[in-house]
Amino acid sequence: MRASFDRVSWFYDPLAKLIFGGAIQKSQVVLLPFIPAQTSVLILGGGTGWLLRDLARLQLPLKITYLEISPRMLTKAKKTLAGISNHFLQVDFRQGNEASLAKSEMFDVIFTPFVLDLYPEHLAAAMVEHLQQHLKLNGKWLVADFYLNFNQAHWQKWWQQSLLKAMYAFFSKLCQLETSTLPNFDQLFQNTPLTLVKTEYFFQGFIRSQVYHHILKPL
Protein backbone atom coordinates (compact mmCIF):
# COMPACT_ATOMS: atom_id res chain seq x y z
CA MET A 1 0.00 0.00 0.00
CA ARG A 2 1.39 3.40 -0.99
CA ALA A 3 1.28 6.25 1.50
CA SER A 4 -1.58 8.70 1.01
CA PHE A 5 -1.77 12.11 2.64
CA ASP A 6 -5.54 12.51 2.30
CA ARG A 7 -6.10 12.66 6.05
CA VAL A 8 -3.52 15.41 6.59
CA SER A 9 -4.19 17.45 3.45
CA TRP A 10 -6.03 20.22 5.31
CA PHE A 11 -3.22 20.95 7.79
CA TYR A 12 -0.03 19.61 6.17
CA ASP A 13 1.33 22.94 4.89
CA PRO A 14 0.60 24.91 8.10
CA LEU A 15 2.17 22.11 10.17
CA ALA A 16 5.31 22.11 8.02
CA LYS A 17 5.60 25.87 8.40
CA LEU A 18 5.04 25.68 12.15
CA ILE A 19 7.83 23.13 12.65
CA PHE A 20 10.34 24.13 9.99
CA GLY A 21 9.57 27.78 9.39
CA GLY A 22 10.06 28.34 5.68
CA ALA A 23 12.78 25.70 5.26
CA ILE A 24 10.55 23.15 3.51
CA GLN A 25 9.49 25.77 0.97
CA LYS A 26 12.96 27.29 0.54
CA SER A 27 14.52 23.89 -0.12
CA GLN A 28 12.22 23.47 -3.12
CA VAL A 29 12.16 27.04 -4.43
CA VAL A 30 15.97 27.10 -4.55
CA LEU A 31 15.81 24.35 -7.18
CA LEU A 32 13.48 26.17 -9.57
CA PRO A 33 16.21 28.14 -11.43
CA PHE A 34 17.47 24.79 -12.72
CA ILE A 35 14.28 24.35 -14.76
CA PRO A 36 14.81 25.66 -18.32
CA ALA A 37 12.04 27.34 -20.30
CA GLN A 38 9.91 25.35 -22.73
CA THR A 39 10.60 22.01 -21.08
CA SER A 40 8.53 19.11 -19.80
CA VAL A 41 8.50 18.75 -16.02
CA LEU A 42 7.30 15.85 -13.87
CA ILE A 43 6.38 16.83 -10.32
CA LEU A 44 5.84 13.70 -8.26
CA GLY A 45 4.12 14.22 -4.92
CA GLY A 46 3.69 17.97 -5.11
CA GLY A 47 0.98 18.00 -2.45
CA THR A 48 -1.29 21.05 -2.26
CA GLY A 49 0.37 22.73 -5.22
CA TRP A 50 1.84 25.76 -3.46
CA LEU A 51 4.97 25.29 -5.58
CA LEU A 52 2.96 26.13 -8.69
CA ARG A 53 2.76 29.74 -7.49
CA ASP A 54 6.55 30.00 -7.44
CA LEU A 55 6.81 28.28 -10.81
CA ALA A 56 4.32 30.77 -12.23
CA ARG A 57 6.45 33.67 -10.97
CA LEU A 58 9.27 32.47 -13.21
CA GLN A 59 7.09 33.39 -16.20
CA LEU A 60 8.40 30.40 -18.15
CA PRO A 61 6.39 28.29 -20.59
CA LEU A 62 6.43 24.84 -19.01
CA LYS A 63 4.54 21.63 -19.65
CA ILE A 64 3.99 20.07 -16.23
CA THR A 65 2.76 16.60 -15.36
CA TYR A 66 1.55 16.84 -11.76
CA LEU A 67 1.41 13.34 -10.32
CA GLU A 68 -0.08 13.05 -6.83
CA ILE A 69 -1.41 9.92 -5.14
CA SER A 70 -3.71 11.77 -2.71
CA PRO A 71 -7.05 12.81 -4.26
CA ARG A 72 -7.53 15.58 -1.70
CA MET A 73 -4.04 16.96 -2.26
CA LEU A 74 -4.69 16.87 -6.00
CA THR A 75 -7.94 18.80 -5.58
CA LYS A 76 -6.11 21.45 -3.57
CA ALA A 77 -3.39 21.68 -6.23
CA LYS A 78 -6.00 22.26 -8.95
CA LYS A 79 -7.56 25.05 -6.88
CA THR A 80 -4.12 26.57 -6.35
CA LEU A 81 -3.49 26.74 -10.09
CA ALA A 82 -6.97 28.13 -10.72
CA GLY A 83 -6.14 31.01 -8.41
CA ILE A 84 -3.01 31.98 -10.34
CA SER A 85 -3.32 34.57 -13.11
CA ASN A 86 -0.96 35.46 -15.95
CA HIS A 87 1.12 32.33 -16.06
CA PHE A 88 2.56 30.13 -18.80
CA LEU A 89 2.08 26.78 -17.13
CA GLN A 90 0.36 23.93 -18.91
CA VAL A 91 -0.45 21.47 -16.13
CA ASP A 92 -1.76 17.93 -16.50
CA PHE A 93 -3.06 16.86 -13.08
CA ARG A 94 -3.11 13.11 -12.50
CA GLN A 95 -3.85 10.92 -9.52
CA GLY A 96 -1.25 8.18 -9.20
CA ASN A 97 2.43 7.46 -8.71
CA GLU A 98 5.44 6.74 -10.91
CA ALA A 99 3.92 3.44 -12.01
CA SER A 100 1.11 5.44 -13.65
CA LEU A 101 3.47 6.86 -16.27
CA ALA A 102 3.35 5.47 -19.78
CA LYS A 103 6.61 3.90 -20.95
CA SER A 104 6.88 6.48 -23.72
CA GLU A 105 6.63 9.50 -21.41
CA MET A 106 9.93 11.35 -21.11
CA PHE A 107 10.73 14.53 -19.18
CA ASP A 108 13.39 17.22 -19.23
CA VAL A 109 13.04 17.68 -15.47
CA ILE A 110 11.89 15.36 -12.68
CA PHE A 111 11.11 16.91 -9.30
CA THR A 112 10.63 14.73 -6.20
CA PRO A 113 9.98 16.99 -3.19
CA PHE A 114 9.95 15.04 0.09
CA VAL A 115 8.79 11.84 -1.59
CA LEU A 116 11.61 9.31 -1.34
CA ASP A 117 11.62 9.52 2.46
CA LEU A 118 8.15 7.95 2.54
CA TYR A 119 9.34 4.49 1.51
CA PRO A 120 11.72 1.80 2.73
CA GLU A 121 15.09 1.51 1.03
CA HIS A 122 14.11 -1.16 -1.51
CA LEU A 123 10.97 0.67 -2.63
CA ALA A 124 12.77 4.02 -2.84
CA ALA A 125 15.50 2.36 -4.91
CA ALA A 126 12.91 0.84 -7.24
CA MET A 127 11.26 4.24 -7.58
CA VAL A 128 14.55 5.91 -8.54
CA GLU A 129 15.35 3.16 -11.03
CA HIS A 130 11.89 3.47 -12.58
CA LEU A 131 11.87 7.27 -12.76
CA GLN A 132 15.35 7.66 -14.21
CA GLN A 133 14.13 5.75 -17.27
CA HIS A 134 11.71 8.65 -17.86
CA LEU A 135 14.41 11.34 -17.69
CA LYS A 136 15.73 12.58 -21.01
CA LEU A 137 19.44 12.72 -21.74
CA ASN A 138 20.72 16.10 -20.51
CA GLY A 139 17.70 16.27 -18.21
CA LYS A 140 17.78 17.20 -14.53
CA TRP A 141 16.43 15.50 -11.44
CA LEU A 142 15.64 17.86 -8.57
CA VAL A 143 15.47 16.37 -5.07
CA ALA A 144 14.51 17.96 -1.76
CA ASP A 145 14.27 15.79 1.32
CA PHE A 146 15.26 15.26 4.92
CA TYR A 147 18.85 14.28 5.59
CA LEU A 148 20.87 12.97 8.54
CA ASN A 149 24.59 13.70 8.69
CA PHE A 150 26.08 11.28 11.21
CA ASN A 151 29.37 13.21 11.29
CA GLN A 152 27.83 16.28 12.89
CA ALA A 153 27.89 17.27 16.56
CA HIS A 154 26.22 14.85 18.96
CA TRP A 155 23.56 17.30 20.19
CA GLN A 156 22.59 18.22 16.63
CA LYS A 157 22.39 14.61 15.58
CA TRP A 158 20.28 13.86 18.66
CA TRP A 159 17.55 16.46 18.02
CA GLN A 160 17.37 15.64 14.33
CA GLN A 161 16.99 11.92 14.98
CA SER A 162 14.40 12.61 17.69
CA LEU A 163 12.38 14.89 15.42
CA LEU A 164 12.59 12.40 12.56
CA LYS A 165 11.40 9.57 14.80
CA ALA A 166 8.44 11.67 15.96
CA MET A 167 7.55 12.60 12.37
CA TYR A 168 7.57 8.99 11.21
CA ALA A 169 5.46 7.91 14.18
CA PHE A 170 2.90 10.65 13.52
CA PHE A 171 2.56 10.15 9.77
CA SER A 172 2.70 6.35 9.98
CA LYS A 173 -0.53 6.39 11.97
CA LEU A 174 -2.31 8.83 9.66
CA CYS A 175 -0.85 8.00 6.24
CA GLN A 176 0.10 4.30 6.32
CA LEU A 177 3.82 4.86 5.84
CA GLU A 178 5.79 1.67 5.24
CA THR A 179 9.02 2.84 6.85
CA SER A 180 10.35 4.54 9.96
CA THR A 181 13.83 5.46 8.70
CA LEU A 182 15.29 7.54 5.89
CA PRO A 183 16.71 5.72 2.89
CA ASN A 184 20.36 6.23 1.98
CA PHE A 185 19.81 8.92 -0.63
CA ASP A 186 23.40 8.91 -1.86
CA GLN A 187 23.22 5.16 -2.41
CA LEU A 188 19.90 5.49 -4.25
CA PHE A 189 21.45 7.61 -6.98
CA GLN A 190 24.90 6.02 -7.04
CA ASN A 191 24.06 3.37 -9.62
CA THR A 192 22.20 5.67 -12.00
CA PRO A 193 23.52 7.58 -15.04
CA LEU A 194 23.06 10.80 -13.06
CA THR A 195 25.77 13.20 -11.91
CA LEU A 196 25.37 15.36 -8.80
CA VAL A 197 25.94 19.03 -9.71
CA LYS A 198 24.44 21.01 -6.81
CA THR A 199 23.80 20.54 -3.09
CA GLU A 200 22.36 22.99 -0.58
CA TYR A 201 21.33 22.55 3.06
CA PHE A 202 18.56 24.06 5.19
CA PHE A 203 17.33 23.89 8.78
CA GLN A 204 20.80 23.25 10.23
CA GLY A 205 21.53 20.54 7.69
CA PHE A 206 18.36 18.53 8.37
CA ILE A 207 16.96 19.32 4.91
CA ARG A 208 18.96 18.88 1.73
CA SER A 209 18.32 20.01 -1.85
CA GLN A 210 20.20 18.43 -4.74
CA VAL A 211 20.37 18.65 -8.50
CA TYR A 212 21.34 15.64 -10.59
CA HIS A 213 22.20 15.92 -14.28
CA HIS A 214 21.63 13.10 -16.76
CA ILE A 215 24.79 13.27 -18.82
CA LEU A 216 26.86 10.63 -20.56
CA LYS A 217 29.60 9.52 -18.21
CA PRO A 218 33.02 8.70 -19.67
CA LEU A 219 33.81 5.01 -19.95
Secondary structure, 3 states (H helix, E strand, C coil): CCCCCHHHCCCHHHHHHHHHCCHHHHHHHCCHHHCCCCEEEEEECCCCCHHHHHHHHCCCCEEEEEEECCHHHHHHHHHHHHCCCCCCEEEEEEECCHHHCCCCCCEEEEEEECCHHHCCHHHHHHHHHHHHCCEEEEEEEEEEEECCCCCCCHHHHHHHHHHHHHHHHHHHHHHCCCCCCCCCHHHHHHCCCEEEEEEEEECCCCEEEEEEEECCCCC
